[in-house]
Amino acid sequence: IRTNSFEVEKLKESKNTLFILFNGNDIIVDEKNKICLFKRNVVDEYNISNKNIILLGEYQGIIYFSATLKSDLNNKLLKVSLRDFVNLNYLDENKFGILAQGASVLNWHETHQFCSTCGNKTVVVNGGWRRDCVKCKKEHFPRVDSAVIMLVTYGEYCLLGRGVNFKEGRYSCLAGYVESGETFEGAAKRELFEEAGIEGYDVEYLFSQPWPFPSTLMVGMRMKAKTQKLTLDKNEIADAIWIHKDEVREVLNGKENSTFSIPHKIAIARNILEVWIEE
């Protein structure tokens, strides 16, 4: 359907269609009614151009579109950070992937309005899943940046790091972007060595998670460390600690007076740690 502009336009008018509105990494919500999925009348009220409305797909009989809304909002709507929104219980968790999809592809459109080949303007086609250059006709498609995030263990201990931009006391699994020519396993071993000075082995894939800041796919990996001796890259990691499985379990169970905290439930780092302590 993406390639059929007539069908895409019909779907925008369907009674089974809902729209998700973003402004960068903020999602537009109706706080009073606790909703983030809007009918067509809201799109019309803010004069959002049809050509900038992106078809996401259909799920359980509902068709989803997304669009960017930068206009001043009326007193019914407000902007909420997407990171904060996922904790508000406005939407079932099984629909969070739809939010990630919408935010990621809209971020891509924001930064690809000109052709990387000749510099001329690009226009939206294929329901929002391609931009074509008006001059050289180059076709541009949304891209996803892969990043590995690692559960690194040494016996009953796991390695957690505090990034240079983390708040004091917040620790997470080490992570980094996959470089050209690398496998996920190779990227995980390289990142561990670069950030902590440790060689890893027995690298395995766990699971993945879209992370729309702006368009990353977090790839969960696990590996064993050959040593616990740390040599940190202070440009990336402010601190790193080896934590026993029992301590991680206590924090996951809500212990409040711990010397460290870990990411919220929506983050893949927390999911990885939950899998580990349940083994």
C-alpha positions as CSV (number, residue, x, y, z in Angstrom):
1,I,0.0,0.0,0.0
2,R,2.9,2.4,0.6
3,T,3.6,2.6,-3.1
4,N,-0.1,3.4,-3.9
5,S,-0.6,7.0,-3.1
6,F,-4.4,6.8,-3.8
7,E,-4.8,4.0,-1.2
8,V,-2.6,5.9,1.3
9,E,-4.8,8.9,1.0
10,K,-7.9,6.8,1.5
11,L,-6.5,5.4,4.7
12,K,-5.9,8.8,6.1
13,E,-9.7,9.4,6.0
14,S,-10.7,6.0,7.4
15,K,-12.7,5.8,10.6
16,N,-10.3,3.2,11.8
17,T,-7.3,5.5,11.5
18,L,-5.4,7.1,14.4
19,F,-2.6,9.7,14.3
20,I,0.4,10.0,16.6
21,L,1.9,13.5,16.7
22,F,5.5,14.4,17.6
23,N,7.7,17.4,18.0
24,G,11.2,16.0,17.8
25,N,11.6,13.7,20.8
26,D,8.4,15.0,22.4
27,I,5.1,13.3,21.9
28,I,1.8,15.3,21.8
29,V,-0.7,14.2,24.4
30,D,-4.2,15.1,25.7
31,E,-3.4,15.0,29.4
32,K,-7.0,15.4,30.5
33,N,-8.2,12.3,28.6
34,K,-4.8,10.5,28.9
35,I,-4.5,9.8,25.2
36,C,-1.8,10.2,22.6
37,L,-3.7,8.7,19.6
38,F,-5.8,11.3,17.8
39,K,-8.6,11.3,15.2
40,R,-8.4,13.1,11.8
41,N,-10.1,16.3,13.2
42,V,-7.0,17.1,15.3
43,V,-4.7,16.8,12.2
44,D,-7.1,19.2,10.3
45,E,-7.3,21.6,13.3
46,Y,-3.5,22.2,13.1
47,N,-3.4,22.2,9.3
48,I,-0.8,19.4,9.1
49,S,0.0,18.9,5.4
50,N,-1.1,15.6,4.0
51,K,2.3,15.0,2.3
52,N,4.0,15.1,5.7
53,I,1.8,12.4,7.3
54,I,3.7,9.1,7.5
55,L,1.9,5.7,7.2
56,L,3.1,3.4,9.9
57,G,0.9,0.3,9.5
58,E,-2.1,-1.6,10.8
59,Y,-2.3,-3.3,14.2
60,Q,-5.4,-5.1,15.5
61,G,-7.7,-3.4,13.0
62,I,-6.4,0.1,13.6
63,I,-4.3,2.0,11.0
64,Y,-1.6,4.3,12.4
65,F,-0.1,7.4,10.9
66,S,2.4,9.8,12.4
67,A,3.2,13.4,11.8
68,T,5.3,16.3,13.2
69,L,3.4,19.1,14.9
70,K,5.5,22.2,15.6
71,S,2.6,24.7,15.9
72,D,1.6,26.3,19.2
73,L,-0.7,23.9,21.1
74,N,-4.2,24.7,22.4
75,N,-4.9,24.3,26.1
76,K,-6.1,20.7,25.5
77,L,-2.7,19.4,24.3
78,L,0.8,19.4,25.6
79,K,4.3,18.1,24.8
80,V,5.8,15.3,26.9
81,S,9.3,13.8,26.5
82,L,9.1,10.4,24.9
83,R,11.4,9.0,27.7
84,D,8.9,10.3,30.3
85,F,5.8,9.3,28.4
86,V,6.4,5.6,28.5
87,N,6.0,5.7,32.3
88,L,2.5,7.4,32.2
89,N,0.4,4.4,31.3
90,Y,-1.4,6.2,28.5
91,L,-0.6,3.3,26.1
92,D,-0.2,-0.5,26.3
93,E,3.5,-1.5,26.3
94,N,2.8,-3.8,23.3
95,K,2.3,-0.6,21.2
96,F,5.5,1.1,22.2
97,G,7.1,-0.2,19.0
98,I,4.6,1.9,17.1
99,L,5.8,5.0,19.0
100,A,9.5,4.1,18.3
101,Q,8.6,3.6,14.6
102,G,6.9,7.0,14.3
103,A,9.5,9.0,16.2
104,S,12.4,7.4,14.3
105,V,11.1,7.9,10.8
106,L,10.0,11.5,11.5
107,N,13.4,12.3,12.8
108,W,14.9,10.9,9.6
109,H,12.6,13.1,7.5
110,E,13.7,16.1,9.6
111,T,17.4,15.6,8.7
112,H,17.1,14.4,5.1
113,Q,15.2,17.2,3.4
114,F,18.1,17.7,0.9
115,C,19.8,15.2,-1.3
116,S,23.2,13.9,-0.1
117,T,24.3,13.4,-3.7
118,C,23.6,16.8,-5.3
119,G,22.3,19.0,-2.5
120,N,18.8,19.7,-4.0
121,K,15.5,19.3,-2.2
122,T,13.9,15.9,-1.6
123,V,10.2,15.1,-1.6
124,V,8.2,12.6,0.4
125,V,7.0,9.5,-1.5
126,N,5.8,5.9,-0.7
127,G,3.7,6.9,2.2
128,G,6.7,8.5,3.9
129,W,9.1,5.6,3.5
130,R,11.2,7.3,0.8
131,R,12.4,10.7,-0.2
132,D,13.3,11.4,-3.8
133,C,15.6,14.1,-5.1
134,V,13.7,16.6,-7.3
135,K,16.8,17.0,-9.6
136,C,19.0,13.8,-9.8
137,K,16.1,11.5,-8.8
138,K,18.2,9.7,-6.2
139,E,16.1,7.6,-3.8
140,H,16.7,7.9,-0.1
141,F,15.4,5.5,2.5
142,P,15.1,5.7,6.3
143,R,18.2,4.1,8.0
144,V,18.6,2.5,11.4
145,D,21.8,2.8,13.5
146,S,22.8,-0.4,15.2
147,A,24.3,-0.3,18.7
148,V,25.3,-3.2,20.9
149,I,24.6,-3.2,24.6
150,M,26.3,-5.9,26.7
151,L,25.8,-8.0,29.7
152,V,29.4,-8.6,30.7
153,T,29.8,-11.3,33.5
154,Y,32.6,-12.7,35.5
155,G,31.2,-15.6,37.5
156,E,28.4,-14.2,39.6
157,Y,29.3,-10.6,38.9
158,C,28.3,-8.3,36.1
159,L,30.0,-5.1,34.9
160,L,28.0,-1.9,35.0
161,G,29.2,1.5,33.9
162,R,28.3,5.2,34.5
163,G,28.5,7.2,31.3
164,V,30.0,10.7,31.5
165,N,26.6,12.2,31.0
166,F,24.8,10.0,33.5
167,K,23.4,11.4,36.7
168,E,25.4,10.4,39.9
169,G,24.7,6.9,41.0
170,R,23.1,5.7,37.7
171,Y,24.7,2.7,36.1
172,S,23.9,0.6,33.1
173,C,25.3,-2.0,30.8
174,L,28.2,-0.9,28.5
175,A,27.1,0.0,24.9
176,G,28.4,1.4,21.7
177,Y,27.6,1.8,18.0
178,V,28.4,-1.0,15.5
179,E,31.0,0.2,13.0
180,S,31.1,-0.5,9.3
181,G,32.3,-4.1,8.5
182,E,31.6,-5.4,12.0
183,T,29.4,-8.2,13.3
184,F,27.4,-7.6,16.5
185,E,29.8,-10.0,18.3
186,G,32.8,-8.1,17.0
187,A,31.4,-4.8,18.0
188,A,30.6,-6.0,21.5
189,K,34.1,-7.3,22.1
190,R,35.6,-4.1,20.7
191,E,33.5,-1.8,22.8
192,L,34.2,-3.7,26.0
193,F,38.0,-3.5,25.3
194,E,37.8,0.2,24.4
195,E,35.7,1.3,27.3
196,A,36.9,-1.0,30.1
197,G,40.2,-2.5,28.8
198,I,38.8,-6.0,29.1
199,E,38.9,-8.9,26.7
200,G,35.6,-10.7,26.3
201,Y,34.7,-14.2,25.0
202,D,31.7,-16.5,24.5
203,V,29.7,-13.6,22.9
204,E,26.0,-14.4,22.3
205,Y,23.0,-12.5,21.0
206,L,20.1,-12.0,23.4
207,F,17.4,-9.8,21.9
208,S,16.9,-6.3,20.5
209,Q,14.9,-3.1,21.1
210,P,14.2,0.0,18.9
211,W,15.5,3.1,20.6
212,P,14.2,6.2,18.8
213,F,16.8,8.8,19.9
214,P,16.9,9.4,17.1
215,S,16.8,6.0,15.2
216,T,18.8,3.3,16.9
217,L,18.3,-0.4,17.2
218,M,19.8,-1.6,20.5
219,V,21.2,-5.1,20.1
220,G,21.4,-7.0,23.4
221,M,24.5,-9.2,23.8
222,R,26.0,-11.2,26.6
223,M,29.6,-12.2,27.0
224,K,32.2,-13.3,29.6
225,A,35.2,-11.3,30.8
226,K,38.7,-12.7,31.0
227,T,39.5,-10.5,34.0
228,Q,37.9,-8.0,36.4
229,K,40.8,-5.6,36.1
230,L,39.4,-2.3,34.7
231,T,41.2,0.2,32.5
232,L,38.5,2.8,31.8
233,D,38.3,5.3,28.9
234,K,37.4,8.4,30.9
235,N,36.1,10.1,27.8
236,E,33.3,7.6,27.7
237,I,33.0,6.0,31.1
238,A,33.1,8.1,34.3
239,D,33.1,5.0,36.5
240,A,32.5,1.2,36.3
241,I,31.8,-1.4,39.0
242,W,31.5,-5.1,39.3
243,I,28.2,-5.9,41.0
244,H,27.1,-9.3,42.5
245,K,24.0,-10.8,41.1
246,D,22.3,-10.6,44.6
247,E,22.8,-6.8,44.7
248,V,21.3,-6.4,41.2
249,R,18.3,-8.5,42.3
250,E,17.8,-6.3,45.4
251,V,17.8,-3.1,43.2
252,L,15.4,-4.6,40.7
253,N,13.1,-5.6,43.6
254,G,13.0,-1.9,44.7
255,K,15.7,-1.5,47.3
256,E,16.1,2.3,47.7
257,N,19.2,2.8,49.8
258,S,21.6,1.1,47.4
259,T,24.8,2.8,46.2
260,F,23.7,2.5,42.6
261,S,20.6,2.6,40.5
262,I,19.8,1.1,37.1
263,P,17.6,2.3,34.1
264,H,13.8,2.2,34.1
265,K,11.8,-0.8,33.0
266,I,11.5,0.4,29.4
267,A,15.3,0.3,28.8
268,I,16.8,-2.9,27.3
269,A,19.6,-2.7,29.9
270,R,17.1,-3.4,32.7
271,N,15.6,-6.3,30.6
272,I,19.0,-7.8,30.1
273,L,19.7,-7.7,33.9
274,E,16.3,-9.2,34.6
275,V,17.0,-12.1,32.4
276,W,20.3,-12.7,34.1
277,I,19.1,-12.8,37.7
278,E,16.2,-15.1,36.7
279,E,18.6,-17.8,35.5
